[in-house]
């Protein structure tokens, strides 16, 4: 896109079929996609966004990542494989693990779970029935 013209095709040209040994299945279980979006913005955002847009988008993605991915992983007691992947991937992207942001996200997640007991019970039931 930086060096060539591009167009938009109004048709789905790809699909994902997930099976037990698929790379996409592992990426899904590791919750890798939000972190991949962050890597994409870090890699290409400066080429296509003005500084304010870049900063805003990166903040949005990081806020989501720390709250919805990492804080949720804390609550779910995700295995070491999950944490190793995310620590390594953050290093690859060149972002340090933000302990303060993580603690704030975990506290916010815990408050959300306590203040919304019906939603918490429903999520727990769905998770147990999926296992």
N, C-alpha and C positions, 0 to 999 in steps of 0.2 A: 504494500500500500504506500510505502514511502517513495518508491521509485517507479511505480507503474499505475496505470488506470485500473479501476476495478468497477464491477457492476454488481447488481443484486439479482439473485435468482429467486423467483417466487415459488419455490418447490423444495420439498425436503429431499436432500440428496444423500443423506446418510442416516443410519440408525445404529443403535447399540443393542446387542444381544448379550445378556449377562448370564453366565453359567458359573459353576463353582470355582473353576480354575482360571477364569478370565481376569486379565489385568484390571479391567474396569470394576469387577467385583471387589478386588482387593483395594483399589482406589476408593471405592464407596465405603468399605468397612473402616478404612483409615480416615475417612472424611477429608480426603485430599483435595477435592475440587475447590473449596473456598481458598485454600492456600495456593493452589495453582492460579486462581484469579489474581491473587496478590502478586504472584511472580510475574504474571502477564502485564499487569499495570506497572510494576517496577521496571520491567524490561522495555516496554513500548510506550508507556504513558507520556513520557517527556517528549516523544516525537509527535504526538497527536493532540495533546491537551495543553492548555495554558497552565501556568504554575498553580493558580488557585483551583482549577478543576482537578489537576493531578493530586494536590494535597487533600482536597475534599473527598475524592474517590478513594484514595488510599486510606484515609481515616475511616470512611464508611466500611470498607472491606475489613480493616483491622478490628474495628469495633464488633462487627458481626463475627469475625473469626474467634476473637477472644471470648465472646459471650456464648455464641451458639455452638462453637466447636470445642474449644478448650474447657470452658466452664462446664459444659454438658458432659464432657469426657471425665472431668473430675467427679461430678455427681454420679455418673454411671460406673465409676471405678474402672476406666479403660485399662487394658493390659499394657505392659511395658513396651510392646511392639508399637503401639499407637504413639506413645510419648517419644520413643526413639525416632520414629519417622518424622514427627513434627519438629523436634529439636534439630535434627539433621537438615530437614528441608528449610527451616528458617535460616540456618547458617548458610546454605546454598544460595538463598535469595539475598543474603547480606543484611538480614534483620536480626537484631538481638532479641532474645526473649524478654518481653517487658513484664517483669514481675509485678509491678504496681498495677498495670492494666489487667493482668491476670487475676490478682487478688480482688480488685474492684468487680471484675466480671463474675467471679465465683460468688462473692457476697451478693451481688445483684441477682444471680441465678437462684441462690438459696432463699433470698427474700421472696422472689417470684414464686418459688415452689411452696413456701409456707403460706403466702398470701392468696394463693389460688389452689386450695386443696382439691377441689373437684377436678380441675385440669391435671393436677399431679397424679391423682388416683387413676384417671383415664389413661394417661400416658404410661403409667406403670403396668396397668392391665394389658394394654396393647403390646408393650415390650415383652411381657411374660408370655402372651399368647403367640408372639412371633418366634420365641425360643422354643 
